[in-house]
Amino acid sequence: MQHWNETLFYDIYAWGHTFSAINPVVVFFTKYAVVFLAIYLLYAWVKQTEHTRLVVLAGSLSFILAYLTARLLGQFHQNFQPFVELPNVQALIEKEMNNSFPSDHTILFFSFCIAFWLANPRNVIWLLIAGAMGISRIWVGVHYPLDVLTGATVATIYTILLYKYLPRQTWVLTGLKKIKKLEDRYR
């Protein structure tokens, strides 16, 4: 498994040399897409449709559960980032040395992007954004493919389950209606 992980890492990491002209775009995306995601989530919440808020809530809870699961998984499997462990690998971004398994950025993006995609399956841009985040983390040398694949899998499972579960819960719907009433009162 480690051989496959390192071989696929080197294949994707090599794109940074083959297509070096787009490295600044990949670096910008991997570092700052999280800011754009946060802004979009605030916008989606403020939109005030109950369905959109359910999507944001499903993504939020999915991220929390996936992140906690990732911390647990990280206790059973540990590896430093490729730029620490492998020869001839330099990270394209600054990153502290720690356990890179699984990828937190991938967990974050798959939690929310899968939720938005489930809300509108024809809008595949969400899948492309999530996949691009995972690939960018490998491209810049801070994660192995297994780090990304595990983060994506855990986040996707939680997101699908929560997306299907939350709308059926009266306490969730009641809570969202109470929040809307509070917001309406202070407008």
N, C-alpha and C positions, 0 to 999 in steps of 0.2 A: 504494500500500500504506500509506503514511504517513497519507493522508487517512482511510482505513478504520480504521486503528489509533487515531487521535485521535478520530474520531467515535464509535466503540464505547467508547473510554475515557470520553468525556464522558457517554454514555448510562448507563453503569454507575456512574460517579462521582456522577451526579445522584441516584441512589437514596439517597445519603447525605443529600441535602437533602429529598427527597420523604418518606423514612422515617427522619427524623432521630432518632426515639425509639429506634430499635434500633442507632444508631451505637455506644453503649457495648458492646453485645453483639458487634458486628462487630470493634471495636477490641480487646476482650478476646480474641476468638477468634484474630485475626491475630497478636496479640502472644504469647499464652500457650498456644495449642493445641500448640505444639512441646513444651512441658513435659509435657503430658498424653500426647502421642505417645511421648516418651522413657520415661515411667513404664509405659505399656502395653507397650512393647518389652521392658523389663526383666521385666515380669510374664510376657509370652509366652515369653521365653527360659527363665525359671525353671520354667515349666509342665513343661518337660522332655519334651515329646513330640517325637520326631524330626521329624515333619512340621512342627510349629510352628517348630522351630529352623531347618528348611530355608527356611521362609517368611521368617523374620527375616534369615537369611543372604542370601537372594536380594534382599530389600529393601535390606540394608546394602551389598552389592556394587553393586547397581543405583545407589544413591545416589552412591557413590564414583565410578563410571564416568560417570554422568550429570553430576555436578558437574565432573569434569575436562573432559568434552566441552563443558559450558557455558562453562568458562573459555576454551577454544579458540574456540568460536563468538563469545564476547564480544570476541575480537581482530579479528573480521571485521565485526561490526556493533556499534556502540556508540550508546547514547543514555542521557541522564540520566533520572532519574525525572520523571514528569509534573509534579510540584509544582515542579520546577526549570525545565522547558522551556515549560510552557503557562500562558497567562494565566488568572487567576481560579481557580487550583487551590491548595488548601492541604492538606498531608498531615494526616491525623487522628492520625498517630503520628510520633514522632521517628525520623528516618532520615537517615543521612549521605548526602551527594551523591556518587554514583559511577555507574558503568555499571549500569543496571538490567536489562540483557539478558544472559541470561534470568533468570527469577525463581528464586532459591535455595529459598525456602520452598515454591514449587510443586514443584520437583524433589524436595525431601525428602518432601513429603506424597504425591506420586504414586508415588514409589519404594516406599514402604511400603504405602500404601493399595491400590495395584493388586496387590501381592503377596498381601495378605490377602484381597482380593476373588477373585483367581485360586484361592486355597485353598478358597473357599466362594462360588461365583458367585451364589448366592441372597441372600447378605448384601450388598445394594447400599449399605448405610450407608457402606461404605468408599469407594465412588465419590462419594457425596454429600459426605463429609468432604473428600476431595481436591478436588472441584470448589468446595466452599465456601472452601477456603483460596485457591485461585486467584482467585475472584471477590472475596474480602475484600481481597486485595492491590491490586486495581484500585479497589475501593470506597474504601479509605483513601488513595488517591492516590499510591501509591509504585511502581506498575507499570502498564505499558501491556498491553492484551490480547495483543499479540504476544510480550511477555516471558513471560506466563503460558502461552500456547499452546505456545511453543517448549519451555519447561521441562517442561510436561506431556507433550509428545510424546517428547522425549528420554528422560525417566524411564520412560515407559510401554514404549517399545521395549526398553530395557535390562532392565526388570523381566520382561517376557514372555519374552525370550530366556533370562535367568538362571533364571527359575522352571522353565522346561522343561529347561534344561541341567543344573543342579546335581544334581537327584536321580539322574541317570544316571551320575554320577561316583563311582567307588568311593573315591577319595581324600577326597571330601567326606563320604561316609557313614562311612568309617573314622575320620576326624577327629572327627566328632560323637560317635561311640561312645567314643572315647578321652576326650573332654571329659566325657562322662557318667560314665565310670569314675572319673576324677579327682574329680568332684563327689561321687560316692557314697562314695569313700574318706574324704573329709573331712567327712562328715556325722556 
